[in-house]
Amino acid sequence: MPRAAIVYDKDMFSRRKFLHTAAAAPAAPLIIPGSALGLNGATPPSDRITLGGIGIGRRGQNVLNDFLEQPDVQFLAVCDVRNERREEIKSLADKKYGNRDCAAYSDMFELLARPDIDAVLIATSDRWHALISIYAAKAGKDIYCEKPCSLTIAESRALADTVRRYGRVFQAGTQRRNISNFVLAVEMARSGKLGKLTTLHANTLDPRTTHDWLPPEPEPPKQLVDWDRWLGPAPWRPYNSAYIAGRWRGFWDLHGGGILEWGAHTVDLCQWANNADDTTPVEYTPQGNHVVCRYANGVNLVMRDTGWMGLGTCSIRFEGDAGWVETGDTGKMEASENLRGEIQLTTMPGTRALNHVRDFLDCVRSRRQPRSHEEATARAHIACHAAYIAWQLGRTLRWDPVREEFVDDDQANRMRSRAMREPWRI
């Protein structure tokens, strides 16, 4: 896809204009604020990580606020297909910095072409996550991408491979890997405090999606909402304002279903607890809205939407032959009697991205992998996609995690990818 050219105002860089302006200015002492020199604990501009944002809605704005709290971040530009969102985020950034310098684009390629942007926050709707992350990696940007990061197995693999090929730092927005109650539960599983692991439980949602359309409405002017770009790689459908207000979830063309919606977080944590960031379960058996999976090491993974203890959304439960632990987004934890002295309460909700953002920024500087790196993300998403495919087909599927294909099942293998609408492709 050819990138749109970026048009610069040549007068901005005119040496003659600069000299003329300087000569006309009244003589005055040159005062440089301490923040520009890195005094009083401030990070000098030359040492800040520059950030751009693409598709910053409600969730994206929460994450952006956590970025803006970091003293070593400078937010330079926003891109959105909705003018209302562009103006809202530009206003937020300009208020933060006391100027009007934040650039606003409707075309992501203009933002990605800027050499002065180090990293991007991608918080569009799900159908765009993998594709924009791939474009960003090819443009030399480090990437913080909200989840789910892919809609298919093929997208998951393409994303991880591209990030690795271009040497970028990637952090999926699975922030629970950096929230203490979830981290403690994982540590209890990995350290052997639960004994030999037997079963991992991941809180998921109703898997169902629909192929229906909402009733058509008049399409707004492109400068207000670029509907064609909003759809992106998804099949065309008529405009309805409810989609852009967040009601795109549950439509198969735009969404990966309830297993992926929460499983991107909870299955991810189960993978981590089982030391399985480089693999996936090898068998998937649907049971109603639940899917029971089995790893090659014999550990079971149960993706389920019912039967939880009420400890909050996106709950997880780890069971071993010496005890169990369960926790969720409230920060509360429960454990078997022999392990109750190990548990603790955290006041940070599971939805807060502050620690996760800091982990990402530290890795941008050090070039090490953050906790939700591209391969861990790909494998957890692949497990969710495989479970959803098994649920759709209503039968047990066997999976080869090395070849990343279903064993002896052509129909299931055809479901590993989806067609993308032209001109978009991986």
N, C-alpha and C positions, 0 to 999 in steps of 0.2 A: 504494500500500500504506500504510495508516494506521500512523503510528508509535506505538509503545507509550509511554504516559505515564511520565515519570520521577518517582518519589516521593521527596521530600526529607523528612528529619526536621526538622520546624519548630523543635524544641528546639535544634538545632545553631545556629540563627540568632536565638535568643531573646535580646533585649537584657537582659531581666530576669535570665535565667539567667547571662549573661555578667557582669553587675554583681554578682550574688550570689557567683559563683565568685571574682571578683576581690577582693571584700571579705573573703572567708574566707581568702584566701591569705596566708601570713606575709610580713611585710615583708622584702625582700631586694634586693640590687643587681640591676638589670636588665642581664643580660649578653647581648649580641647577637653571634653568631658572625661572624667575618670573611667567611665565604662568603656570608652574607646581605647583606652590604654591597658585595660585589664586590672584597674585599681579597685580597691574596696571589694574584692572577691568576685568582680565581674569578669566574664570571659570576653577577651577582645574579639572584635568582628572577624579578624583573620583566622581565629582558631575555632569558629563556630561551624557546626554542621548545618548546611543550608538544605531546606526542605521545601518540597512542593506537595500539593494535595490534589488528588483526582477523585471526583465523585464524593464530596464530603456532605453526607446527610446527618441524620440524628446520631447514629452510632459513630460515624466518622468524626463528628464534632466533639464528642466525648473524648475520643482518642487524641484528637488534635489539641484539645485543652491540656492533656497530659504532656504532650510534646512542648506546648508553649510554656509550661512550668519549668522546663529544663533551661538552665542558664547558657548552655552551649548550643542552643538551637536558634536558627533564624529562619522564619517561615517567609518564603519569597513569592509564592505564586499558587493560585488555585485554578483548577479546570473543572468545569461542570457543563453538562448539556442544558441545564436549567439556569436561566438568568437570575432567578430569585436566589438560588443557592450560591451562585458566584458572588453576587453582591453581599450576601449575608456573611460569607467567610472572609471576603476582602475587608468588610467593615470590622469584623472581629480582629483580624491581624493588624489593620491600621490603628485601631484603638489600642491594641497591645503595645505597639511600637511608637505611637504618637506621630505618625506620618501617613502618607497615602501611597506608599511604595509597593504594596502588595499588587502584583499583576493578576489579571483575571482573563482566562481563556475559555473558549468553547471547544477548542480542538486540542486533544491531549498531546498530539505530536509537536505542537508549538512549545508546550511546557517541557516535554522530554528532550527537545533539541537544545534547551538552554544549558550551556556548559557550566554555568555558575550554580547549578542545583546538584547537590550530592546524593540526595535520597528522596524517595517519594512515599507518601502515605496513600494507599489505594483503598477506598472505602465505597466503591460503587456497589450496585446490586450484583448478585452472585455470578450471573452469566458473563460478566466482563473480567472477573478477578484474574483468571489464569492468563488470558490474552494480554491484558495490560501489563501484568507482571513480566511476561515474556518480552513485550516491547520495551519495558523499562530496563530489564537486564541487558538487552541488546544496545540500549542507549547509554549504558555505563552507569546506571543508577543503582544504589542499594534500595531495598524494598521492604516496607512494612505493609502487608496486605491483610485486610480483614478476611474472616472466614465466612462460609466455606470458600476455599481457594480454588476449587475446580467443580465442574459439573459432571465430569466423566473420569474414568480410569485413564484414558488417553491424555486428557488435559493434565492430570496429576503428574504423569511421567514426563510429559513435555516441559512442564514448569520446572520440575526439579533438575532435569538435565540441562535446560537452558541456563538456569541460575548458576549451576556448577561450571558449565562451559565458559561463561563470561566472568567468572570469578567474583560474583556479587555476594553481598551479605543479604540474607533473606530471613525475615521474621514473619511467620503467620500470626494473625491476631488471636491466637489461642492462649490468651493471657493467664489462664489458670495454671500454666506451667511456672508462673512466677508469683503465685499467691500462696501464702504460707500453709493454710490448712490442706490444700491439695498437694503441695510439695511434701508435707509431712506424711500424708497417707501413702504417697508413692515411695518415700524413703522407708517406711515401715514394711512395704512389700518387697522392696529391693534388698533391704538389709537382712532379711530372714526373720524379722520379729513376728511375722505371721506364720512362720514355719514354711513348709513347701507349699507354694501357691497352687490352688486348685481351680478357683473360679473368679473371674473379674466381671463386674457388672457395670454397664454404661447406660446412663439415663438418655433415652432417645424419645422422639415424638412419633405420632401417628405417621406411618410412611406414605399415606395416600397423596396423590396429586391428581389434577384433572387436566383434560385436553380442551376444556371449554374456553370461550372468550367472554369477556365482559362486553356489555352493549356498546356499540360505536358511539363516539362523541366527536364533535368538530375538532379537527386537529389545530392546535394553536400555532401562531407564527413561529418560524424556525428560530428566530432570535430570542424567543421566550422559552421554548422547549424544542430541542432538536429531536423529534420523535424517532426518526430513522437512526440516529446515533444512539439514542437511549436503548433501542432494541438491539443494536449492534449485531452480534453473531446469531442471535435468536431468530427463529422464523418470524416473518412479518405477521402482524395482527393489527386491527384498527385501534386507534388511540382511545383510551379511557383515562380520565384524570386519576382514578383510584390506583392505577398501576404506579404512577410516579409518586403517589402519596404513601406507598409502601405495601399496597395490596397485591403485589406480584407473587408473593409466596403462595405455594400450593398449586401454581400452574406449571405443568410439566416442562413447557418450553423455557421457562424462566427460573426454575427451582429444582433442586435435587431431592426434595422430599424430607420428611421428618427425621429419618435415620441420619442423614447427613447434617441437617440443621443443628442438632445438638451433638450428634456423634463426632462432628469435627472437633469438638472440645473433649467429650467424655471418652470416646474410643481412643482418642489421642493420649489421654492420661492412662488408660489401660495398657496401651502399647508401651508407654514409658515404664509403667510398673513392671511389665513382663520382660524388660530389656529387649523389646522387639521393634525398636525404631528403624531397623534395617530389614524388616520382614512383615508378614501379615498372617492372619489365620489361614489354614489350608482347607477348611471345610465350613460351609454356611448352610444352616437348616432353618427355614422359616417355621414359626409356630404362632399362628395368629398374627398379631402386630409385633411379635418379638422375633428375633433371629438369634439362634444359638450357634456359636462358632467354636472351632477347635484349632489351637496352634499345634505345630509339629512337636513341641515339647510336652504336649498333653494337657496344657492349661486350657480351660474353657473360657470363652468370652460371651456374655449374654447381653444383647442389646434389647432393652425393654423400656416401655413407657408407663408401667404401673408397678406397684409393690414397694415403693420407697418409704423411708422413715420420716419424710417431711423436713429434711435439713436444707432444703432450698432447691432451686432449679439446677440443672446440669449436675446432678448427684452422681457419685461413683461409689462402688463398694468392692473391696478386695477381700478375698477369703483364702485362708491357708489351713493347713492341718493343725496349726497352733493358735489360731485366732482370726479375727476379722476387724475391719475398720470401714466406716461409711462417713461421707461428708458431702456438703453441697455449698451453694452460693451464699448461704447465711453466715458461713464461717464456723458453724457448729460442727462438732464431730461426735460420733458414737463409736464404741469399740467393744469387743468382747471383754468380759470382766477382768481377765488377766492382763489386759492392755490399757485399761482406763487411765492408768497413771501416765501413759505416754501421750495422750491427746491434749489438745489445747484449742482455745477459741481465738479466731482472728477477727479484727474489726474491719478489715478490708473486704468489701463484697467481691464475689467472684467475677463480676462484670468490669471491675476497675482495671485499667491498663497501665497504671503508673509504673509499676516495677518492670513490666514487660517492655515498655517504651525505653526505660533506662538500660535494660539489658541489650536492646537493639542498638542504642546509641554507643554504648561501650564497645560493642562488637564492630560497629562501623569504624571506630578508631583503631581497635586492635586487630581487625580482620579475622578474628576467630568466629566459630559458629555460635549463634545464639541458641537458646533452648528450643525454640520452635523453628528449627532450620528446615531447609527445603526437602531433605530426604525424609526426615521424621514426619513432616507434613504430608508428603506424597503418600507414604505408606499408610498413615492413619486414614486419609481420605479414600485410598484404594480399598481399604477394609470396609468402609461405609458404603462405597459404591457397589462392591461385590455383594454385600448383605442386601442392599436395595434390589439388585438384580435378582438374587435368589428369592426375595419376597415377591417381586413382580411375577416371576415364573412359577412360584408356588412349589418349589422342589429343592432338594439338597443339591448344592453345587460344590465341587472340589476345585481348588485353586492352586496353581503352581506359582509361588512367590518369586521364583528366580526368573522364569520366562514371562511372568505376569500375564497369564492366560488361564482360562478355565480348562479343566481336563475333560477331554472327550465331550464337549458340548458346544457345537457350532452356534446355536441360537444365542447362548449366553455370551459367547465371544463377540458376536456382532453388536452386542449392547455395551461394549466397553467404550464406544465413542458415539458421538452425535454429529450429524452434518452441520456445518456452519453456513450461515447466509453470506453470499458474496457481498463485498470482496474480502471478508474476514476469514482467516485460516491460521492454524498453528504452523 
